[in-house]
């Protein structure tokens, strides 16, 4: 893997030759290779609207599938006893990490099947690890001879197969992760020993691969990682990003993160990631992403993981993340032979089931003036200012049968709210299907009571037997997942309670309240930049 050293001028000329000719472009503003200029670029709108993506960590580390995707580093560099013992107990003496390469077979990898699972999850973009810190590329990189998925292991262009499947079978945006550095590449180690005054590795390996990756596969997310302690000028990050934003084939749609060199994270780049599993719990002034693992301890697949090592669907942080202005990137790790294990597929499909019912409160929303409720915990808000809508998303069913919301303040005759579909005991009806009702919050009407003028309304939303249904007030719901709707014409003060007579709550049912408000109720000015 060692490349012959070239004089500095020759390296610079070689890099210039690698850049493709600039295509003709309109008079759109161009970006300079400076952080001041690059940071001023607005993120393409699709990214903020998408809200939910899938991270896929797959590589040679999926072969030992033990402990962590950092297996090679922990075993050879840090010599952690757990990893040393694993190799001693399971592999012959003299076995090297490179020997895992041929064992990375991807025998059962089916890009179409993956794409269908991703589509079912409700995600709007995916990010595949095209190359992790081990240096093995999932495409036939011209700059990673004999350490790539075309020459070794699968003998297939994994990136291309997945790109085609995603673009042909789904509405997801296709993205790629790329590690800038490689743990044990001799050119990087030599540059590191010079305190990064030498730049052999980025010029002869990393930058050529990035240009190749973008031009060949046109990723709409470029998820950079792994600076190896080197500053951004060592990587020429600003120069590459200027080309990406000005002249690349994805210049108008691509989004990038903030991991472009030591000190750039949470400071420079497109959207911020700040740290792995980053979740501030409050609104940030800059667009951000929470990259989150289902496995609590690893990004790659682990054979040694127990059932308690996986987050349940309730523990994943989609709602909280979106309420605070972030995107949620949920990670899975396929097996060495290309299978998305049952536990990961289940989480993906569970998320899709929930989003199919509640997605209107997630996709294309913005943060509201309050991110969460001040009275009831685990209630989070999102909004759609153009439609004058606010969504209250509750994550726990109220055991008291009443849900108190402290943040919505309604205006008489101008606020309408939509309750979730409810279930009740099976009275004399044929099934448990919820009903739809409309009530005026004036005096007492049907199941709605008012406790005095200018006081909080108490809405009793309960199942009514078919024999007692009124043509005027009730209509049969067309779908099990439809809404229980109440139109209010009274003034709601700081809080109100929804009384629900419901024995149990099913996860796939509505877990949102939707408020349509008049001009007096303002949506939060999130001031999200870029």
C-alpha positions in Angstrom: 0.0 0.0 0.0 3.0 2.3 0.3 3.2 4.8 -2.6 6.6 6.2 -3.8 7.3 9.6 -2.5 6.9 12.5 -4.9 8.3 16.0 -4.8 5.9 18.6 -3.4 5.4 20.3 -6.8 4.7 17.0 -8.5 2.2 16.1 -5.8 0.3 19.4 -6.3 0.3 18.9 -10.1 -1.0 15.4 -9.7 -3.8 16.6 -7.5 -4.8 19.2 -10.0 -5.0 16.6 -12.8 -7.3 14.5 -10.7 -10.0 17.3 -10.6 -12.4 16.9 -13.4 -13.1 19.8 -15.8 -15.4 22.4 -14.5 -18.9 22.1 -16.0 -20.6 25.2 -17.3 -22.6 26.9 -14.6 -25.0 29.7 -14.2 -24.2 33.0 -12.5 -24.8 31.4 -9.0 -22.5 32.7 -6.3 -19.3 30.7 -6.0 -17.6 29.7 -2.7 -14.1 30.5 -1.8 -11.8 27.8 -0.1 -12.2 29.5 3.3 -14.4 28.6 6.2 -16.0 32.0 6.2 -17.2 31.5 2.7 -18.1 27.8 2.9 -20.0 28.2 6.2 -22.2 30.8 4.6 -23.7 28.2 2.2 -27.3 27.3 2.9 -28.0 23.7 3.4 -30.2 22.3 0.6 -33.8 22.3 1.9 -34.3 18.6 1.5 -32.1 17.7 4.4 -34.0 19.7 7.1 -37.3 18.4 5.7 -36.1 14.7 5.8 -35.5 14.5 9.6 -34.7 10.8 9.7 -31.9 8.8 8.1 -30.2 5.5 8.4 -26.5 5.0 9.0 -24.9 1.7 7.8 -21.6 0.6 9.3 -20.2 -2.3 7.2 -16.7 -3.4 6.5 -14.0 -5.9 7.3 -14.6 -5.2 11.0 -17.9 -7.1 10.4 -15.9 -10.3 10.1 -14.6 -10.6 13.7 -17.8 -8.8 14.7 -16.6 -8.6 18.3 -16.5 -5.7 20.7 -16.5 -2.8 18.3 -15.8 -1.7 14.8 -12.6 -0.4 16.2 -11.5 -4.0 16.6 -8.2 -3.6 14.7 -7.1 -0.6 16.8 -8.0 -2.1 20.1 -6.3 -5.4 19.2 -3.1 -4.2 17.6 -2.6 -0.7 18.9 -4.0 -0.5 22.4 -3.7 -4.3 22.9 -6.8 -4.5 25.1 -6.8 -7.8 26.8 -10.4 -8.6 25.7 -9.4 -8.4 22.1 -6.1 -10.1 22.5 -7.7 -13.0 24.2 -10.4 -13.2 21.5 -7.8 -13.6 18.8 -5.8 -16.1 20.8 -8.8 -18.3 21.5 -10.3 -18.2 18.0 -7.6 -17.7 15.4 -4.3 -19.4 14.7 -1.0 -17.8 15.7 0.2 -15.3 13.1 -3.3 -14.4 11.9 -3.3 -10.7 10.8 -6.2 -8.3 10.4 -5.6 -8.3 6.6 -6.5 -12.0 6.7 -10.1 -11.0 7.6 -10.4 -9.4 4.1 -11.2 -12.6 2.2 -13.7 -13.7 4.9 -15.7 -10.5 4.3 -17.9 -12.4 1.7 -21.2 -10.4 1.5 -22.6 -13.7 0.3 -26.3 -12.8 1.1 -26.0 -9.1 0.4 -29.1 -8.1 -1.6 -29.1 -4.4 -2.3 -32.8 -4.5 -3.4 -33.8 -6.1 -0.1 -31.9 -3.5 1.9 -33.5 -0.8 -0.1 -37.0 -2.2 0.6 -36.3 -2.4 4.3 -35.0 1.2 4.4 -38.0 2.4 2.5 -40.3 0.6 5.0 -38.5 2.4 7.9 -39.8 5.8 6.9 -36.2 7.2 6.5 -35.5 9.8 3.9 -31.8 9.3 3.4 -29.1 6.7 4.1 -25.4 6.9 4.7 -23.1 3.9 4.0 -19.6 3.6 5.3 -17.7 3.6 2.0 -14.4 3.4 3.9 -13.9 3.3 7.7 -10.6 3.9 9.5 -9.3 0.4 8.5 -9.0 1.7 5.0 -11.0 -1.0 3.2 -13.2 0.6 0.5 -16.6 -0.8 -0.4 -15.9 0.1 -4.0 -13.0 -0.7 -6.4 -11.0 2.3 -5.5 -8.1 3.0 -7.8 -6.1 4.2 -4.8 -6.7 1.3 -2.5 -5.1 -1.5 -4.5 -6.0 -5.0 -3.2 -7.7 -3.6 -0.1 -11.2 -3.0 -1.5 -14.4 -4.9 -2.0 -13.9 -5.5 -5.8 -10.4 -7.0 -5.4 -10.9 -8.7 -2.1 -13.7 -10.4 -0.2 -17.1 -9.8 -1.9 -15.5 -9.1 -5.3 -18.4 -6.7 -5.9 -18.9 -2.9 -6.0 -21.0 -2.6 -2.9 -21.4 1.1 -3.2 -22.7 0.9 -6.8 -25.1 -1.9 -6.1 -26.7 0.0 -3.1 -26.7 3.3 -5.0 -28.7 1.8 -7.9 -31.1 0.0 -5.6 -31.8 3.1 -3.5 -32.3 5.4 -6.5 -34.4 2.9 -8.4 -36.6 1.5 -5.7 -37.0 4.2 -3.0 -37.5 7.9 -2.5 -34.4 8.1 -0.2 -31.4 10.3 -0.8 -28.2 8.3 -1.1 -25.2 9.3 1.1 -21.7 8.1 1.9 -19.5 8.1 4.9 -15.8 8.5 4.3 -12.9 8.3 6.9 -10.2 10.8 6.1 -7.4 9.0 7.8 -6.5 5.3 8.1 -5.1 3.9 11.3 -2.1 2.0 9.9 -1.5 3.4 6.4 2.3 4.0 6.1 2.0 7.3 4.4 -0.3 8.7 7.1 1.9 7.4 9.8 4.9 9.1 8.1 3.0 12.3 7.8 2.0 12.1 11.5 5.6 11.6 12.5 6.4 14.9 10.8 3.7 16.7 12.8 1.7 16.8 9.5 4.2 19.0 7.7 4.4 16.3 5.1 1.1 15.8 3.2 1.8 12.6 1.3 -1.3 10.7 2.4 -4.0 13.3 1.6 -2.5 14.2 -1.8 -1.9 10.6 -3.0 -4.7 8.7 -1.3 -7.5 10.6 0.5 -8.2 13.5 -1.9 -8.1 11.4 -5.0 -10.5 8.9 -3.4 -12.9 11.6 -2.4 -13.0 13.1 -6.0 -13.5 9.6 -7.3 -16.2 8.8 -4.9 -18.2 12.0 -5.6 -17.9 11.8 -9.4 -18.7 8.1 -9.6 -21.5 7.8 -7.1 -22.9 11.3 -6.7 -23.7 11.1 -2.9 -26.2 13.7 -1.6 -24.7 13.3 1.9 -21.0 13.3 2.3 -20.3 12.3 5.9 -16.7 12.9 6.7 -15.0 11.5 9.8 -11.6 10.5 11.3 -9.2 13.5 11.2 -6.5 11.5 12.9 -5.5 14.6 14.9 -4.6 16.5 11.8 -5.8 20.0 11.1 -8.1 20.9 8.2 -5.3 22.5 6.2 -3.4 19.2 6.2 -6.5 17.6 4.5 -7.1 20.6 2.3 -10.7 20.4 3.4 -11.7 23.9 2.4 -10.2 23.4 -1.1 -12.2 20.1 -1.6 -15.4 21.6 -0.2 -15.1 24.6 -2.5 -14.9 22.2 -5.5 -17.8 20.2 -4.0 -20.1 23.2 -3.7 -19.0 25.0 -6.9 -18.2 22.4 -9.6 -19.1 18.8 -8.5 -22.0 16.9 -10.0 -23.9 17.2 -6.7 -23.1 20.9 -6.0 -26.8 21.9 -5.7 -28.0 19.0 -3.5 -25.1 17.7 -1.4 -25.0 18.2 2.3 -21.9 17.8 4.5 -21.1 17.5 8.2 -18.5 19.2 10.4 -15.7 16.6 10.6 -13.1 18.0 8.3 -10.1 18.3 10.5 -9.0 18.8 14.1 -11.0 21.7 15.6 -13.7 21.9 12.9 -16.3 19.7 14.6 -19.3 21.7 15.9 -17.6 24.8 14.4 -17.3 24.5 10.6 -18.9 22.6 7.8 -22.6 22.0 6.8 -24.6 20.6 9.6 -23.1 19.9 13.0 -22.7 16.5 14.6 -20.6 17.7 17.6 -20.1 14.2 19.0 -21.3 10.6 18.4 -24.8 10.2 19.9 -25.0 13.9 20.3 -28.4 15.0 21.8 -28.3 18.5 23.5 -32.0 18.3 24.6 -32.6 21.9 23.6 -32.8 24.1 20.5 -29.5 25.0 18.8 -28.9 28.0 16.5 -27.4 25.7 13.8 -28.7 22.7 12.0 -27.5 19.5 13.7 -27.7 15.7 13.5 -27.9 13.1 16.2 -26.1 10.0 14.9 -27.4 7.2 17.2 -26.6 3.5 17.5 -29.3 0.9 18.2 -26.5 -1.2 19.7 -25.5 0.7 22.8 -21.8 -0.1 22.5 -20.9 -0.5 18.8 -21.6 0.9 15.4 -20.7 -2.4 13.7 -22.4 -5.7 14.1 -21.4 -7.7 17.2 -21.8 -11.4 17.7 -21.3 -10.9 21.4 -24.2 -8.5 21.9 -27.0 -9.5 24.3 -30.6 -8.5 23.9 -30.2 -5.9 26.7 -27.5 -4.2 24.6 -30.0 -2.9 22.1 -32.2 0.1 22.5 -35.9 -0.5 22.4 -38.0 1.5 19.9 -39.2 3.7 22.9 -35.6 4.5 23.8 -34.7 5.9 20.4 -34.7 9.7 20.3 -36.3 10.7 17.0 -39.0 12.9 18.5 -36.8 14.7 21.0 -34.2 15.3 18.3 -36.6 16.7 15.7 -38.3 18.9 18.3 -35.0 20.5 19.0 -34.2 21.2 15.4 -32.0 18.1 14.6 -32.1 15.2 12.2 -32.0 11.7 13.5 -29.5 9.3 11.9 -30.1 5.7 13.2 -27.3 3.3 12.8 -27.4 -0.4 12.0 -24.5 -2.9 11.4 -25.0 -5.7 8.9 -23.3 -9.1 9.3 -20.2 -10.1 7.3 -22.4 -11.9 4.8 -24.6 -8.9 4.2 -27.6 -9.7 6.4 -29.5 -7.0 8.3 -30.1 -9.0 11.5 -33.6 -9.4 12.9 -33.2 -7.0 15.7 -32.1 -4.1 13.4 -34.8 -4.9 10.9 -37.4 -4.9 13.6 -36.3 -1.5 14.9 -36.4 -0.1 11.3 -39.9 -1.5 10.6 -41.2 -0.3 14.0 -40.0 3.2 13.2 -41.7 3.0 9.9 -44.9 1.9 11.4 -44.9 4.8 13.8 -44.0 7.3 11.2 -46.7 6.0 8.9 -49.2 7.2 11.5 -47.4 10.1 13.0 -45.1 11.3 10.3 -46.9 14.5 9.7 -45.6 15.7 13.0 -42.0 14.9 12.0 -41.4 15.4 8.3 -41.0 19.0 7.0 -41.6 20.5 10.5 -39.8 23.2 12.4 -39.2 23.7 16.1 -42.0 25.5 17.9 -41.5 28.3 20.5 -41.4 25.5 23.2 -39.6 22.3 22.5 -41.2 20.3 25.3 -44.1 20.8 27.7 -43.6 22.5 31.0 -46.3 20.5 32.9 -46.2 17.0 31.5 -42.8 15.3 30.8 -42.2 13.4 27.6 -44.4 15.7 25.5 -42.5 17.4 22.6 -43.7 20.0 20.1 -43.1 20.6 16.4 -44.7 23.0 14.1 -45.6 23.9 10.5 -45.7 27.7 10.5 -47.1 28.1 6.9 -50.0 25.9 7.8 -50.3 27.5 11.3 -50.1 24.0 12.9 -48.5 22.9 16.1 -48.0 19.2 17.0 -47.8 17.9 20.6 -46.2 14.4 20.6 -46.7 12.4 23.8 -44.4 9.5 24.4 -46.1 8.0 27.4 -49.7 7.2 27.8 -51.2 9.1 30.8 -52.0 6.6 33.5 -54.5 9.0 35.0 -56.5 9.1 31.8 -55.8 12.9 31.5 -53.1 14.6 29.5 -52.3 18.1 30.6 -50.6 20.4 28.1 -49.1 23.6 29.5 -47.8 25.3 26.4 -50.6 25.6 23.9 -52.7 28.8 24.4 -55.8 28.9 22.2 -58.0 31.8 21.0 -61.7 31.6 21.2 -63.3 30.6 17.9 -60.0 30.3 16.2 -58.2 27.2 17.5 -58.9 23.7 16.4 -57.2 20.7 17.7 -57.1 17.1 16.7 -56.9 14.3 19.2 -55.4 10.8 18.7 -57.4 7.8 17.8 -58.6 6.2 21.0 -59.6 2.7 22.0 -62.0 1.6 24.7 -63.6 -1.5 26.1 -65.7 -3.5 23.7 -69.2 -2.4 24.6 -71.9 -3.6 22.2 -69.9 -2.9 19.1 -68.4 -5.4 16.8 -64.9 -4.2 17.2 -62.6 -1.7 18.9 -62.6 0.8 16.1 -62.4 4.4 17.4 -65.1 6.9 16.4 -64.9 10.5 15.1 -66.7 13.3 16.8 -67.2 17.0 16.5 -68.3 19.1 19.4 -68.7 22.8 20.2 -67.1 23.7 23.5 -70.1 25.8 24.6 -72.1 24.8 27.7 -72.5 21.0 27.5 -72.8 19.1 24.3 -72.7 15.4 24.0 -69.4 14.2 25.6 -67.9 17.7 25.9 -68.3 19.7 29.1 -67.1 23.2 30.0 -66.3 24.1 33.6 -67.2 27.7 33.3 -66.4 30.5 30.9 -62.7 31.3 30.3 -61.6 28.2 32.0 -59.8 25.1 30.6 -62.0 22.8 28.7 -62.2 19.1 29.7 -62.9 17.0 26.7 -64.2 13.5 27.4 -63.3 11.5 24.3 -64.8 8.1 24.7 -66.1 5.2 22.6 -69.8 5.3 21.8 -71.7 2.2 20.9 -73.0 2.0 17.4 -76.5 1.9 18.6 -76.1 5.4 20.1 -74.2 7.0 17.3 -75.7 10.3 16.0 -75.5 11.1 12.3 -74.8 14.7 13.3 -72.0 14.2 15.8 -70.4 10.9 14.8 -69.2 9.3 11.6 -67.5 5.9 11.3 -63.8 6.2 10.8 -62.5 5.0 7.4 -59.3 3.7 8.9 -58.1 2.2 12.2 -55.5 4.9 12.4 -57.7 8.0 11.7 -58.1 10.8 14.1 -60.6 11.7 16.8 -61.3 15.4 16.0 -62.8 18.0 18.2 -63.4 21.6 17.2 -63.2 24.0 20.1 -64.9 27.4 20.2 -64.1 28.3 23.8 -61.1 30.0 25.2 -58.3 27.7 26.5 -56.0 29.2 29.0 -52.6 27.9 30.0 -53.5 24.3 30.2 -56.3 21.9 29.4 -56.9 18.2 29.9 -58.0 15.5 27.5 -59.8 12.8 29.4 -59.4 9.5 27.7 -61.4 6.4 28.6 -59.1 3.9 27.2 -57.8 0.6 28.7 -54.7 0.2 26.5 -52.7 2.1 23.9 -51.3 0.5 20.8 -48.0 1.9 19.5 -49.2 2.3 15.9 -52.0 4.6 17.0 -51.8 8.4 16.8 -49.5 9.8 19.5 -49.9 13.4 18.4 -52.3 16.3 19.1 -52.5 18.8 16.2 -53.4 22.4 16.8 -54.4 24.9 14.1 -53.9 28.4 15.5 -54.7 32.0 14.5 -52.2 34.8 14.0 -52.0 35.6 17.7 -50.1 32.4 18.4 -46.7 32.6 16.9 -44.5 29.7 16.0 -40.9 29.8 17.3 -38.4 31.7 15.2 -35.8 29.0 15.3 -33.2 31.0 13.5 -31.6 27.8 12.2 -28.7 28.8 10.0 -27.5 26.9 7.0 
